[in-house]
Amino acid sequence: MTAPPVFGWLFILTLIGACSTEPGQNMYFEEVQLTYDEKGHCLHNTQCFSPDHQWLVYDTRNHDTLIRSTGSIEMVHVATNEIKVIYQTNNQTEFGPGVGAATFSPVAKQVLFIHGIRNANAQRPYGVTRRTGVSVNIGQLEHPVLMDARDITEPYTEGALRGGTHAHTWSGDGRWISFTYNDYVMEQRSKSQADVKDLRTVGVMAPFKPVDVPEDGLMENHSGKYFSVVVAQVTENPAWGSDEIDKAFDEGWIGKDGYQKKEGSWQKKAIAFQGNVRDSLGNTQTEVFVVDLPEDLTQAKLNQPLAGTSLTRPNVPAGVVQRRITYSRQGIQGPRHWLRTTHDGSLIGFLSKDEKGFVQLYGISPNGGEVKQLTFHDFSVQGPFNFSPDDQYVAYAADGSVFITDLSTGKSKRITRRFSEDEAPVGGVVWAHNGNMLAYNRYVDGEKGRFLQIFLLKKQAD
């Protein structure tokens, strides 16, 4: 690792807002640049801090589109700037296998990330249907674990999937993992059958039991430690004006331990996701959906095998309940983002445009009801967001800066200086588990070019 300069990158940003009624007007943050090497240091949009807040995990992409050519996962210590390589691919090429989107378990020293299929080459490159989740225990880096099983050979294996999992997110208790999913079998059929489509959907893997899949000579199939299923129902041709969807994506767990239903009962496991419906004119519109999950995801519905068939995609388990939450005029809009919720599970956040055309943050209960506007800027929110562990604030990038907004008042505060367009924050802003630090990316010029570097904002006492 290149040693940080003695002066020049450590400074204090006092939060002086334009409005004296803003909360926490004496709050300030100390900003520290953590990485300096002339390569990418790409943070995922959430869950980057270790449970003890001491390490940040990242992959070495220099742009979020470059997973297939990225070969390593690393972590940096927030106090010492020490960097450790925690995973390196074998036989990495421009075609794969590729790794990226690394996250820490919220309860264990375990890192999970996307990994391309091991046999990647020019003929079989990294792709949306050719990736899986791999985890490493920080104390046993030499023993990576394939988490979700893959089986693209009929008859398919229950608990395995037939394509690629992506953007994995840990549940609050660290036991279940959600992901977006694309199906290889349907993708191949779609090449010769115009009425068949590979529809992105949402899935879950959990430690119900390991799944054994016979290895094949091409290394396309593999066993997995967790049992995996899809949990969102999609269809090729949604009826206009209905709640049917042809795409489920960019999901998040609801609450650290679920949410409270209207009648007072507690739903322990649930996911909010974005779903594409057709409006009454047949136009695609993205809305908020929720799936309530049973404690056991291993049970199939009658005549609907979990693994699917050569003619059908994998099926949703028995007991899963899917609901549309928003019925808005214009739907979700703005930059790509994942739905995130407050830790108490009472509010799902999403982006849409206000009456002036600016992208703002909005929220709604998992039970539905009134949509609440959370930010009120004269400019647009520029990317993913995350709620603070105490549910008091939400953090995000906007107007070339990092902002936090007080959820109780709607007052926002700029917590970095306003950077130029070339230096502006990139991607999500991620909270530490103790709520005292935030991490984010931005590009910094070096001798060999511009590289994504990691910055840390340390909350100081009032």
DRENMAR-563529 format. One record per residue (C-alpha): z, y, x. Coordinates in nm, 2 decimals, padded with zeros to 4 digits. Each point is the difference from the previous one (the first is absolute). Layout:
BEGIN
{z:Z y:Y x:X};
...
***
This chain:
BEGIN
{z:00.00 y:00.00 x:00.00};
{z:-00.08 y:00.35 x:00.13};
{z:00.32 y:00.19 x:00.06};
{z:00.05 y:00.30 x:-00.24};
{z:-00.01 y:00.35 x:00.15};
{z:00.33 y:00.16 x:00.08};
{z:-00.09 y:00.30 x:-00.21};
{z:-00.23 y:00.09 x:-00.28};
{z:00.03 y:-00.27 x:-00.27};
{z:00.36 y:00.01 x:-00.11};
{z:00.07 y:00.29 x:-00.23};
{z:00.20 y:00.09 x:-00.31};
{z:-00.16 y:00.09 x:-00.33};
{z:00.22 y:00.21 x:-00.22};
{z:-00.09 y:-00.04 x:-00.36};
{z:-00.04 y:00.36 x:-00.12};
{z:-00.17 y:-00.02 x:-00.35};
{z:-00.19 y:00.27 x:-00.17};
{z:00.24 y:-00.02 x:-00.29};
{z:00.37 y:00.07 x:00.04};
{z:00.08 y:-00.24 x:-00.29};
{z:-00.12 y:-00.30 x:00.19};
{z:00.26 y:-00.27 x:00.05};
{z:00.14 y:-00.07 x:00.35};
{z:-00.12 y:00.33 x:00.14};
{z:00.22 y:-00.04 x:00.30};
{z:-00.13 y:-00.36 x:00.07};
{z:-00.20 y:-00.04 x:00.31};
{z:-00.17 y:-00.27 x:00.19};
{z:-00.05 y:-00.07 x:00.37};
{z:-00.35 y:-00.13 x:00.07};
{z:-00.07 y:-00.24 x:00.28};
{z:-00.33 y:-00.15 x:00.12};
{z:00.07 y:-00.37 x:00.06};
{z:-00.33 y:-00.13 x:00.14};
{z:-00.23 y:00.14 x:00.27};
{z:-00.23 y:-00.29 x:00.11};
{z:-00.37 y:00.08 x:-00.04};
{z:-00.06 y:-00.25 x:-00.27};
{z:00.07 y:-00.02 x:-00.37};
{z:00.35 y:-00.03 x:-00.15};
{z:-00.06 y:-00.06 x:-00.37};
{z:00.29 y:-00.01 x:-00.24};
{z:-00.03 y:-00.18 x:-00.33};
{z:00.07 y:00.21 x:-00.31};
{z:00.35 y:-00.15 x:-00.05};
{z:00.28 y:-00.22 x:00.14};
{z:-00.06 y:00.08 x:00.37};
{z:00.36 y:00.04 x:00.10};
{z:00.21 y:-00.30 x:00.11};
{z:00.31 y:-00.07 x:-00.21};
{z:00.22 y:00.17 x:00.26};
{z:-00.22 y:00.31 x:00.01};
{z:-00.05 y:-00.05 x:00.38};
{z:-00.37 y:-00.11 x:00.02};
{z:-00.33 y:00.10 x:-00.16};
{z:-00.27 y:-00.26 x:-00.03};
{z:-00.37 y:00.09 x:00.02};
{z:-00.34 y:-00.14 x:00.09};
{z:-00.23 y:00.14 x:00.27};
{z:-00.29 y:00.12 x:-00.23};
{z:-00.12 y:00.35 x:00.07};
{z:-00.13 y:00.01 x:-00.36};
{z:00.10 y:-00.18 x:-00.31};
{z:-00.35 y:-00.17 x:-00.04};
{z:00.03 y:-00.18 x:00.34};
{z:00.22 y:-00.30 x:-00.07};
{z:-00.27 y:-00.26 x:00.09};
{z:-00.02 y:00.14 x:00.36};
{z:00.37 y:00.05 x:00.05};
{z:00.19 y:-00.27 x:00.19};
{z:00.36 y:00.10 x:00.03};
{z:00.32 y:00.08 x:-00.20};
{z:00.27 y:00.21 x:00.18};
{z:00.32 y:00.18 x:-00.07};
{z:00.16 y:00.31 x:00.15};
{z:00.37 y:00.08 x:00.03};
{z:00.09 y:00.32 x:-00.18};
{z:00.25 y:00.12 x:00.27};
{z:-00.14 y:-00.12 x:00.33};
{z:-00.38 y:-00.01 x:-00.07};
{z:00.00 y:-00.36 x:00.14};
{z:-00.31 y:-00.19 x:-00.12};
{z:-00.01 y:-00.38 x:-00.05};
{z:-00.31 y:-00.20 x:-00.08};
{z:00.11 y:-00.25 x:-00.27};
{z:-00.33 y:-00.17 x:-00.07};
{z:-00.34 y:-00.04 x:00.17};
{z:-00.31 y:-00.18 x:-00.15};
{z:-00.18 y:-00.27 x:00.19};
{z:-00.37 y:00.05 x:00.07};
{z:-00.02 y:00.35 x:-00.16};
{z:-00.35 y:00.14 x:-00.04};
{z:-00.16 y:00.28 x:-00.20};
{z:-00.05 y:-00.25 x:-00.28};
{z:00.37 y:-00.12 x:-00.02};
{z:00.23 y:-00.16 x:-00.06};
{z:00.18 y:00.34 x:-00.01};
{z:00.35 y:00.10 x:-00.10};
{z:00.15 y:00.30 x:-00.17};
{z:00.22 y:00.16 x:-00.27};
{z:00.33 y:-00.12 x:00.15};
{z:00.33 y:00.02 x:-00.19};
{z:00.36 y:-00.08 x:00.06};
{z:00.21 y:-00.21 x:-00.23};
{z:00.26 y:00.22 x:-00.16};
{z:00.28 y:-00.26 x:00.08};
{z:-00.11 y:-00.19 x:00.31};
{z:-00.16 y:00.06 x:00.35};
{z:-00.32 y:-00.15 x:-00.13};
{z:-00.34 y:00.17 x:00.01};
{z:-00.29 y:-00.08 x:-00.23};
{z:-00.37 y:00.11 x:00.04};
{z:-00.36 y:-00.07 x:-00.10};
{z:-00.17 y:-00.26 x:00.23};
{z:-00.37 y:-00.08 x:-00.02};
{z:-00.10 y:-00.37 x:-00.02};
{z:00.03 y:-00.16 x:00.34};
{z:-00.37 y:-00.11 x:00.04};
{z:-00.14 y:00.36 x:-00.04};
{z:-00.33 y:00.06 x:00.17};
{z:-00.34 y:00.17 x:-00.07};
{z:-00.09 y:-00.26 x:-00.26};
{z:00.35 y:-00.01 x:-00.16};
{z:00.15 y:00.35 x:00.06};
{z:00.33 y:00.15 x:-00.13};
{z:-00.03 y:00.09 x:-00.36};
{z:00.19 y:00.05 x:-00.33};
{z:-00.03 y:-00.37 x:-00.09};
{z:00.08 y:-00.12 x:00.36};
{z:00.35 y:00.12 x:00.08};
{z:00.36 y:-00.11 x:-00.04};
{z:00.36 y:00.10 x:00.05};
{z:00.17 y:-00.09 x:00.33};
{z:00.36 y:00.07 x:00.09};
{z:00.20 y:00.00 x:00.32};
{z:00.37 y:-00.01 x:00.06};
{z:00.09 y:00.26 x:00.26};
{z:00.22 y:-00.26 x:00.17};
{z:-00.27 y:-00.26 x:00.00};
{z:-00.32 y:00.18 x:00.08};
{z:-00.16 y:-00.32 x:00.13};
{z:00.01 y:-00.16 x:-00.34};
{z:-00.22 y:00.20 x:-00.25};
{z:00.00 y:-00.14 x:-00.36};
{z:-00.29 y:-00.02 x:-00.24};
{z:00.16 y:00.11 x:-00.32};
{z:-00.26 y:-00.06 x:-00.28};
{z:-00.19 y:-00.32 x:00.00};
{z:-00.38 y:00.01 x:-00.02};
{z:-00.23 y:-00.27 x:-00.15};
{z:-00.37 y:00.07 x:-00.07};
{z:-00.09 y:-00.37 x:-00.03};
{z:00.00 y:-00.16 x:-00.35};
{z:00.22 y:-00.14 x:-00.14};
{z:00.21 y:00.30 x:00.07};
{z:00.37 y:-00.02 x:00.08};
{z:00.27 y:00.14 x:-00.23};
{z:00.20 y:00.27 x:00.17};
{z:-00.29 y:00.08 x:00.24};
{z:-00.26 y:00.27 x:-00.06};
{z:-00.37 y:-00.01 x:00.07};
{z:-00.07 y:00.34 x:00.16};
{z:00.18 y:00.29 x:00.16};
{z:00.33 y:00.17 x:-00.04};
{z:00.06 y:00.36 x:00.10};
{z:00.24 y:00.28 x:00.02};
{z:00.31 y:-00.21 x:-00.03};
{z:00.32 y:00.16 x:-00.14};
{z:00.35 y:-00.15 x:00.01};
{z:00.22 y:00.00 x:-00.31};
{z:00.33 y:00.18 x:00.02};
{z:00.19 y:-00.31 x:00.09};
{z:-00.26 y:-00.11 x:00.26};
{z:-00.07 y:-00.33 x:-00.17};
{z:-00.32 y:00.05 x:-00.19};
{z:-00.32 y:00.16 x:00.13};
{z:-00.28 y:00.17 x:-00.20};
{z:-00.36 y:00.06 x:00.11};
{z:-00.35 y:00.08 x:-00.12};
{z:-00.24 y:-00.30 x:00.00};
{z:-00.37 y:-00.07 x:00.01};
{z:-00.14 y:-00.35 x:-00.07};
{z:-00.24 y:-00.16 x:00.24};
{z:-00.12 y:-00.27 x:-00.25};
{z:-00.10 y:00.27 x:-00.26};
{z:-00.15 y:00.22 x:00.27};
{z:-00.23 y:-00.29 x:00.11};
{z:-00.10 y:-00.07 x:-00.36};
{z:-00.08 y:00.36 x:-00.06};
{z:-00.27 y:-00.01 x:00.26};
{z:-00.22 y:-00.22 x:-00.22};
{z:00.14 y:00.07 x:-00.35};
{z:-00.02 y:00.36 x:-00.12};
{z:00.26 y:-00.05 x:-00.28};
{z:00.27 y:-00.11 x:00.25};
{z:00.20 y:00.25 x:00.19};
{z:00.29 y:-00.02 x:00.25};
{z:00.25 y:00.22 x:-00.17};
{z:00.29 y:00.15 x:00.20};
{z:00.33 y:-00.09 x:-00.14};
{z:00.37 y:-00.01 x:00.09};
{z:00.20 y:-00.30 x:00.11};
{z:00.35 y:-00.11 x:00.11};
{z:00.13 y:-00.25 x:00.26};
{z:00.35 y:-00.13 x:-00.01};
{z:00.21 y:-00.27 x:00.17};
{z:-00.01 y:-00.25 x:-00.29};
{z:-00.13 y:-00.27 x:00.24};
{z:-00.24 y:-00.03 x:00.29};
{z:-00.36 y:-00.08 x:-00.08};
{z:-00.19 y:-00.26 x:00.21};
{z:-00.37 y:00.02 x:00.03};
{z:-00.22 y:-00.23 x:00.20};
{z:-00.14 y:00.17 x:00.31};
{z:-00.38 y:00.02 x:00.02};
{z:-00.21 y:00.01 x:00.32};
{z:-00.09 y:00.36 x:-00.06};
{z:00.36 y:00.13 x:-00.03};
{z:-00.09 y:00.15 x:-00.34};
{z:00.29 y:-00.19 x:-00.17};
{z:00.36 y:00.01 x:00.10};
{z:00.35 y:-00.08 x:-00.14};
{z:00.25 y:00.26 x:-00.08};
{z:00.38 y:00.05 x:00.00};
{z:00.00 y:00.17 x:-00.35};
{z:-00.14 y:-00.09 x:-00.34};
{z:-00.27 y:00.25 x:-00.11};
{z:-00.14 y:00.09 x:-00.34};
{z:-00.19 y:00.28 x:-00.16};
{z:00.20 y:00.20 x:-00.26};
{z:-00.25 y:00.25 x:-00.15};
{z:-00.26 y:-00.10 x:-00.26};
{z:-00.35 y:00.13 x:00.06};
{z:-00.33 y:-00.05 x:-00.17};
{z:-00.36 y:00.08 x:00.09};
{z:-00.08 y:00.20 x:-00.32};
{z:00.30 y:00.18 x:-00.14};
{z:-00.04 y:00.10 x:-00.37};
{z:-00.04 y:00.37 x:-00.04};
{z:00.31 y:00.18 x:-00.11};
{z:00.22 y:-00.31 x:00.07};
{z:00.27 y:-00.08 x:00.25};
{z:-00.22 y:-00.25 x:00.18};
{z:-00.07 y:00.07 x:00.37};
{z:-00.26 y:-00.11 x:00.25};
{z:00.21 y:00.11 x:00.31};
{z:00.37 y:-00.01 x:00.08};
{z:00.10 y:00.17 x:00.33};
{z:00.23 y:00.21 x:00.21};
{z:00.32 y:-00.13 x:-00.14};
{z:00.37 y:00.05 x:00.07};
{z:00.33 y:-00.18 x:-00.10};
{z:00.20 y:00.17 x:-00.27};
{z:00.34 y:00.10 x:00.13};
{z:00.21 y:-00.16 x:00.27};
{z:00.12 y:-00.25 x:-00.26};
{z:-00.23 y:00.04 x:-00.29};
{z:00.05 y:00.24 x:-00.30};
{z:00.18 y:00.02 x:-00.33};
{z:-00.20 y:-00.06 x:-00.32};
{z:00.03 y:00.21 x:-00.31};
{z:00.23 y:-00.25 x:-00.17};
{z:00.24 y:00.00 x:00.30};
{z:-00.09 y:-00.33 x:00.17};
{z:-00.09 y:00.00 x:00.37};
{z:-00.34 y:-00.11 x:00.13};
{z:00.07 y:-00.13 x:00.35};
{z:-00.36 y:-00.03 x:00.13};
{z:-00.28 y:00.23 x:-00.11};
{z:-00.31 y:00.16 x:00.15};
{z:-00.18 y:00.32 x:-00.08};
{z:-00.37 y:00.01 x:00.08};
{z:-00.31 y:00.21 x:-00.06};
{z:-00.25 y:-00.16 x:-00.25};
{z:-00.35 y:00.10 x:-00.08};
{z:-00.07 y:00.01 x:-00.38};
{z:-00.30 y:00.12 x:-00.20};
{z:00.05 y:00.30 x:-00.22};
{z:-00.16 y:00.03 x:-00.35};
{z:-00.33 y:00.10 x:00.16};
{z:-00.01 y:-00.28 x:00.26};
{z:00.11 y:00.22 x:00.29};
{z:00.23 y:-00.15 x:00.26};
{z:00.35 y:00.16 x:00.01};
{z:00.30 y:-00.10 x:00.21};
{z:00.34 y:-00.04 x:-00.18};
{z:00.35 y:-00.12 x:00.09};
{z:00.08 y:-00.36 x:-00.09};
{z:00.32 y:-00.21 x:00.04};
{z:00.04 y:-00.37 x:00.03};
{z:00.34 y:-00.15 x:-00.08};
{z:00.05 y:-00.32 x:00.21};
{z:00.21 y:-00.31 x:-00.09};
{z:00.24 y:-00.15 x:00.26};
{z:-00.23 y:-00.29 x:00.04};
{z:-00.37 y:00.06 x:00.08};
{z:-00.10 y:-00.36 x:00.06};
{z:-00.06 y:-00.10 x:-00.37};
{z:-00.36 y:00.02 x:-00.13};
{z:-00.11 y:00.08 x:-00.35};
{z:-00.15 y:-00.28 x:-00.20};
{z:-00.35 y:-00.08 x:00.13};
{z:00.01 y:00.29 x:00.24};
{z:00.06 y:-00.14 x:00.35};
{z:00.16 y:00.24 x:00.24};
{z:-00.26 y:-00.07 x:00.27};
{z:-00.30 y:00.04 x:-00.23};
{z:-00.31 y:-00.20 x:00.01};
{z:-00.34 y:00.03 x:00.16};
{z:-00.11 y:00.20 x:-00.31};
{z:00.31 y:00.20 x:-00.06};
{z:00.23 y:00.22 x:00.21};
{z:00.37 y:-00.09 x:00.05};
{z:00.21 y:00.04 x:-00.31};
{z:00.32 y:00.20 x:-00.08};
{z:00.32 y:-00.22 x:-00.03};
{z:00.18 y:-00.06 x:-00.32};
{z:00.26 y:00.27 x:-00.09};
{z:-00.18 y:00.30 x:00.16};
{z:-00.03 y:00.29 x:-00.24};
{z:-00.26 y:00.27 x:00.07};
{z:00.03 y:00.35 x:-00.17};
{z:-00.19 y:00.32 x:00.02};
{z:00.23 y:00.29 x:00.05};
{z:-00.21 y:00.32 x:00.00};
{z:-00.27 y:00.11 x:-00.26};
{z:-00.10 y:00.32 x:00.17};
{z:-00.29 y:00.23 x:-00.05};
{z:-00.13 y:-00.03 x:00.35};
{z:00.19 y:-00.28 x:00.17};
{z:00.11 y:-00.04 x:00.35};
{z:-00.19 y:00.23 x:00.24};
{z:00.01 y:00.12 x:00.36};
{z:00.01 y:-00.16 x:00.34};
{z:00.07 y:-00.37 x:00.03};
{z:00.37 y:-00.07 x:-00.04};
{z:00.23 y:-00.29 x:-00.11};
{z:00.23 y:00.03 x:-00.30};
{z:00.36 y:00.04 x:00.12};
{z:00.32 y:00.02 x:-00.20};
{z:00.35 y:00.14 x:00.03};
{z:00.24 y:-00.25 x:00.13};
{z:00.19 y:-00.02 x:-00.33};
{z:-00.33 y:-00.11 x:-00.16};
{z:00.00 y:00.28 x:-00.26};
{z:-00.32 y:00.19 x:00.11};
{z:-00.35 y:-00.11 x:00.11};
{z:-00.18 y:00.26 x:00.21};
{z:-00.38 y:00.06 x:00.00};
{z:-00.25 y:00.27 x:00.08};
{z:-00.22 y:00.19 x:-00.25};
{z:-00.15 y:00.35 x:-00.04};
{z:00.17 y:00.29 x:-00.17};
{z:-00.17 y:00.25 x:-00.23};
{z:-00.11 y:00.20 x:00.31};
{z:-00.17 y:-00.30 x:00.16};
{z:00.27 y:-00.06 x:00.27};
{z:00.12 y:-00.35 x:00.07};
{z:00.37 y:-00.01 x:-00.09};
{z:00.26 y:-00.27 x:-00.01};
{z:00.10 y:-00.13 x:-00.34};
{z:00.26 y:-00.26 x:-00.12};
{z:00.06 y:-00.23 x:-00.30};
{z:00.26 y:-00.25 x:-00.10};
{z:-00.09 y:-00.37 x:00.03};
{z:00.07 y:-00.01 x:-00.37};
{z:-00.27 y:00.25 x:-00.07};
{z:00.04 y:00.33 x:-00.18};
{z:-00.05 y:00.36 x:00.12};
{z:-00.17 y:00.07 x:00.33};
{z:00.20 y:00.25 x:00.21};
{z:-00.17 y:00.23 x:00.26};
{z:00.20 y:-00.01 x:00.32};
{z:-00.18 y:00.24 x:00.23};
{z:-00.14 y:00.35 x:-00.08};
{z:-00.20 y:00.11 x:00.30};
{z:-00.30 y:00.24 x:00.02};
{z:-00.17 y:-00.26 x:00.22};
{z:-00.04 y:-00.38 x:-00.02};
{z:00.22 y:-00.29 x:00.12};
{z:-00.20 y:-00.16 x:00.27};
{z:00.11 y:-00.37 x:00.02};
{z:00.26 y:-00.27 x:-00.07};
{z:00.36 y:00.10 x:-00.08};
{z:00.34 y:-00.17 x:00.02};
{z:00.33 y:00.07 x:-00.18};
{z:00.32 y:00.05 x:00.20};
{z:00.26 y:-00.28 x:00.00};
{z:00.24 y:00.22 x:-00.21};
{z:-00.28 y:00.08 x:-00.25};
{z:00.05 y:00.37 x:00.05};
{z:-00.33 y:00.08 x:00.18};
{z:-00.35 y:-00.11 x:00.03};
{z:-00.19 y:00.05 x:00.33};
{z:-00.38 y:00.05 x:00.05};
{z:-00.27 y:00.19 x:00.19};
{z:-00.16 y:00.31 x:-00.15};
{z:-00.15 y:00.33 x:00.13};
{z:00.00 y:-00.12 x:00.36};
{z:00.38 y:-00.07 x:00.00};
{z:00.26 y:-00.25 x:-00.10};
{z:00.18 y:00.09 x:-00.32};
{z:00.30 y:-00.12 x:-00.20};
{z:00.06 y:00.07 x:-00.37};
{z:00.33 y:-00.01 x:-00.17};
{z:-00.05 y:-00.22 x:-00.30};
{z:00.28 y:00.17 x:-00.21};
{z:-00.15 y:00.35 x:00.03};
{z:-00.36 y:-00.04 x:00.10};
{z:00.05 y:00.24 x:00.29};
{z:-00.20 y:-00.09 x:00.31};
{z:00.07 y:00.08 x:00.37};
{z:-00.24 y:-00.01 x:00.30};
{z:00.19 y:-00.19 x:00.27};
{z:-00.26 y:00.03 x:00.28};
{z:-00.21 y:00.29 x:00.11};
{z:-00.34 y:00.03 x:-00.15};
{z:-00.24 y:-00.18 x:00.23};
{z:-00.37 y:00.06 x:00.04};
{z:-00.24 y:-00.23 x:-00.18};
{z:-00.05 y:-00.20 x:00.32};
{z:00.37 y:-00.04 x:00.06};
{z:00.12 y:-00.05 x:-00.36};
{z:00.22 y:-00.29 x:-00.11};
{z:-00.20 y:-00.32 x:-00.07};
{z:00.10 y:-00.27 x:-00.25};
{z:00.34 y:-00.05 x:-00.15};
{z:00.34 y:00.15 x:00.09};
{z:00.26 y:-00.28 x:00.03};
{z:00.38 y:00.03 x:-00.04};
{z:00.26 y:-00.19 x:00.21};
{z:00.24 y:-00.22 x:-00.20};
{z:00.29 y:00.25 x:00.06};
{z:-00.20 y:00.29 x:-00.13};
{z:00.05 y:00.20 x:00.32};
{z:-00.34 y:-00.04 x:00.16};
{z:-00.37 y:00.02 x:-00.10};
{z:-00.30 y:-00.13 x:00.20};
{z:-00.36 y:00.10 x:-00.03};
{z:-00.33 y:00.00 x:00.19};
{z:-00.23 y:00.27 x:00.13};
{z:-00.27 y:00.02 x:00.25};
{z:00.07 y:00.15 x:00.35};
{z:-00.26 y:00.09 x:00.26};
{z:00.02 y:-00.20 x:00.33};
{z:-00.21 y:-00.03 x:00.31};
{z:-00.20 y:-00.28 x:-00.15};
{z:-00.03 y:00.13 x:-00.36};
{z:00.20 y:00.05 x:-00.32};
{z:00.26 y:-00.27 x:-00.08};
{z:00.23 y:-00.07 x:-00.28};
{z:00.36 y:00.06 x:00.12};
{z:00.33 y:-00.05 x:-00.18};
{z:00.24 y:00.28 x:-00.07};
{z:00.36 y:-00.02 x:-00.12};
{z:00.18 y:00.26 x:-00.21};
{z:00.38 y:-00.03 x:00.04};
{z:00.21 y:00.16 x:-00.27};
{z:00.27 y:00.24 x:00.14};
{z:00.33 y:00.10 x:-00.17};
{z:00.00 y:00.31 x:-00.21};
***
